[in-house]
Amino acid sequence: MRLPRSGAGWTIAVFGVLAVLLGALGLVWPEAQLRMLGFEVPQTRAPGDYTGTFLTASSMASFNMGVYYLLAVATEWRAFYRFTVVFRLVTFTVFTLTVLADVAPDRFIGVALWEGVGAVATAIGLRWDARRSSGRDGSAPTPTDSQFSGVAGGVGSGSAAAGPAASAGTDR
């Protein structure tokens, strides 16, 4: 797995790793996950209580989502980064309203804040990356994926001389 190549990529990678780890925790040790979220963990559950089933589904979704985020980092899928900003802000809003409506315990606001802070961090990372790539922050521009299209192995200066055609017929 490659390290992130951008500021926004680092924010997505951190979220992805934590989503995988917390999803795995919920699958392996659901009681710890419930306690972290501020939910009660009774000794026995009443018939018809599907807390365990819901936690398993949520944990598996978290695990899978973390893998998706890490795949986005590995491919530097910037459209996905932008998409997450919008929907993490929606998630922040829904989770906050859930706490304010007394549907979830007050500690659950931590989950809402995690989503909101993550969305803002990724938005800032995207902005910082855009400024860096245009050279407006005083640093040298960084290469973008479009500069590398058609270049062998995805590396090089972006000139035609670095591509496969440059070596054609030189093995004679």
C-alpha positions, 0 to 999 in steps of 0.5 A: 500500500502506498502512502498518501500523496496529498494533504487530502489523501492523508485525511482520507487515509487516517479515516480509512484506517480508523474505520477499518480498526473500529469496524474490526473492534465491533466485530470482535468485541462488540461490548467495547464498541458499545461502551465507547459510544456511550450505550448500555451493555446489559448482562442479558438482552431481552427477546427481540433486542437486535442490538448485536445484529445491528452492531454487526451490520454497522461494524461490517459497514465501517470495516468495508468503508475503511477499505474503500477509503484506503483504496481511494488513497491508493489511487489518489481518487480526488473526486471521492475525496470531494464526495466524502466532504459533502456526505460527512457533513450530512452525517455530522448533521444527522448524528448531531440531531440524533443526540439533540433529539435524545435518540442517542446518548450525549457521548454519541456527539463524539461520532458526529464531531469526528465526522464533521472535523474529518470533513473540514480537514479533508476540505482544507486538505483539498484546498491546500493541495489545489493551492500547492499544485498551482504554486500559489503558496510559494512552493513549487507546483506538485505533479498531478495525475493528468501530467502523468497520463501516457507516461510509462509507469506513471512517473517522469516529467510528463514529456513525450521523451519519457514515454514508451515511444522514446525507447522504441527502436533503441535495442538494435 
